[in-house]
Amino acid sequence: MGCSAEGQVSHLLSSRLSSRPLGWSKKGVTKMARLRAYVANDGKVCDLIKYKQEKQHRMIQDEIKIEVDKEIKRKQKTYTDVWNHQTVAGSTRLVDGMYCLTKKLRGII
């Protein structure tokens, strides 16, 4: 007894892919074939779309977190540089020290 797998695969892909073969790109044919195979194996398209959206949402959240961390580190470095500067440390004894201090602090913001 032979295997009818070739006939099943042909039937699975034949409804649209073979009727207009020049209307599909190789990438589109591959995606459509994989989607039809997923559905034929009792996969649900809604679950697949939901999974992809959640994955994309997590990636965006991770990118935002990385950018926020970079910004915090940049601000922290600026703050540390201002307070470690010798003119700020010595400006508390000078009359115009407040001017220098406020000028340096404006650089943080």
N, C-alpha and C positions, 0 to 999 in steps of 0.2 A: 504494500500500500504506500503511495507517495504522499508527500507533504504538499498542502495547498497554500503554503505561506506566501508564495509569489502572487497567487491570485488574490489573497486577502490584502496584501500591500498595494497591489495594483488598484483594487477596488477602493481602498482607503484614499488614495491620492487622485483618483481619476475624475472626480466630480467637477472640479474647476481647473485643476492644474494642467490636465491634458487637453482640455477643450480650447484653450488659448495659450499654447506653449510659449509664444514669443512675447506675450504680455507680462511675463514674470521675470524678474531679475534672479540671479542665482541665490542671492541673499534672501530675497522674498520667498522663493520656492523652499529653501532650507527651513526658514522660520515657519512657514505654513505646514510643511511636512511634519516638523517636530510638534507643532500645536495639535495637528490631527492625530498623531500617534499618542500624545498626552491624553486627549479626549477619548480615544479608543481604549486606553488602559484605565478607564473610569476616573480620569482626572477632571476636576471642575475648573473651568476657565475663570470663574469669579474668585476662587481661592488663589489661583495663580496670579491674577491681577492684584489682589489684595496683598499677597506676599511681596510682589515687586514694588508696590507703593510703600509698604512698610520698610523695605530694604532701602529704598531711595530716601525716605524720611530719616532713617537712622544715619545714613551717610551725610545728609545735610546737617543734622544735629552735630555729628562729629566734626565737620568742617567749621561750624560756628564755634564750637568749644575750642578748637585749635586757634582760631582767630582771636577769640576773647582772651585766651591765655597769652598769646603773643602781645596783645595790647596791654594787658596787666603788667607783663614783664617789662615792656618798654616804658610805661609810666613809672614803675618801681625803680628802674635804672635811672631815669631822669630825676626822680625825687632823691635818690641816694647821691647822685652826682652833685646836685645843688647843695645838699646839707654837708657833704664832705669837702666842698670847695673851701679853701683857706680864707678867701675874702668874706665869706658868710660867717665863718667861725670867728674871725677877728672884727667883723662889722658891728658886733654888739657893743664894742667900746667906742666906736666912732659916732660923731653927731649925725653924719649922713648915712649911718649904717642901716637905718630903716629903709632908706631909698634903695640901697643895694639889695637888701633882703627881699623887699617886695618885688623888685625887678627880677630877682632869681626865682622867686615863687611863681611869678607869672609864666615863667618858662615851663613850669610843670603843667599848668592848665592848658 
